[in-house]
């Protein structure tokens, strides 16, 4: 993700009811999204990509080509490895054409590239969310030295030009297990943005009457944090997670494009776009296919995140 300098707009915290609990926003948010045709279209495309990622081995078995398999008959060596046929070699055998110079099936690499992108983006989102929630709650609820130390660490990480340092760190690390390294490196620079928002809302919530009532009744700090404060942050965290995923997909693609992400021959959409730069004038489909898949996925998550934010705001789901 090209990490933003400021966090996205987040919904206001719902006020608790008279019994000290807050209405569950999930049902109304889901109902609102399912009534929105744009949100449904975004959900449909995201579901399609997730299905591709999960069922990648079965899909490529049906298509007949492995993502690492070369088809020399699909390229013309006399023309520098140009695909045989029009539109980049699209045919009944190669549904989205072949890579110039190698003859590898683009459809198979798109399918496995979806798996790589989603695994890294979801893994980084999960780790970022856990770190952001934990450190944000600790800083916001306990305050004092705990807040000072965590806030200084957040400011330190947010002051870095994240993309430059990601490139520098990944360039110095071994190529083995690069997917796991990408998840860790992206998360290290990503968690402060969620933590800062969680911290601010926790500081506001801990002064509310229902928290004071729980404290007066003898509830432990752990109970207050996890049963009184955290449930009120669900809408905020949901919005932040939905907006984080496309950023991390773009980050993985960008790092792979620059040559410090996934290492060839592991399929990656960003890596495919990078390889297509020298061919786009003569084989534009080689650039367009991964570019369109990537752009639509990022757009779908961004639009869905915005719709979730609107639905989660007070009065937004009415």
Secondary structure as GFF3:
##gff-version 3
##sequence-region A 1 318
A	DSSP	alpha_helix	26	34	.	.	.	ID=ss1
A	DSSP	alpha_helix	37	54	.	.	.	ID=ss2
A	DSSP	alpha_helix	56	63	.	.	.	ID=ss3
A	DSSP	three_ten_helix	72	74	.	.	.	ID=ss4
A	DSSP	beta_strand	75	76	.	.	.	ID=ss5
A	DSSP	three_ten_helix	77	79	.	.	.	ID=ss6
A	DSSP	beta_strand	82	83	.	.	.	ID=ss7
A	DSSP	three_ten_helix	87	89	.	.	.	ID=ss8
A	DSSP	alpha_helix	106	142	.	.	.	ID=ss9
A	DSSP	alpha_helix	144	159	.	.	.	ID=ss10
A	DSSP	alpha_helix	162	172	.	.	.	ID=ss11
A	DSSP	alpha_helix	178	205	.	.	.	ID=ss12
A	DSSP	alpha_helix	209	216	.	.	.	ID=ss13
A	DSSP	alpha_helix	221	223	.	.	.	ID=ss14
A	DSSP	pi_helix	224	229	.	.	.	ID=ss15
A	DSSP	three_ten_helix	230	233	.	.	.	ID=ss16
A	DSSP	alpha_helix	234	257	.	.	.	ID=ss17
A	DSSP	alpha_helix	269	276	.	.	.	ID=ss18
A	DSSP	alpha_helix	284	312	.	.	.	ID=ss19
###
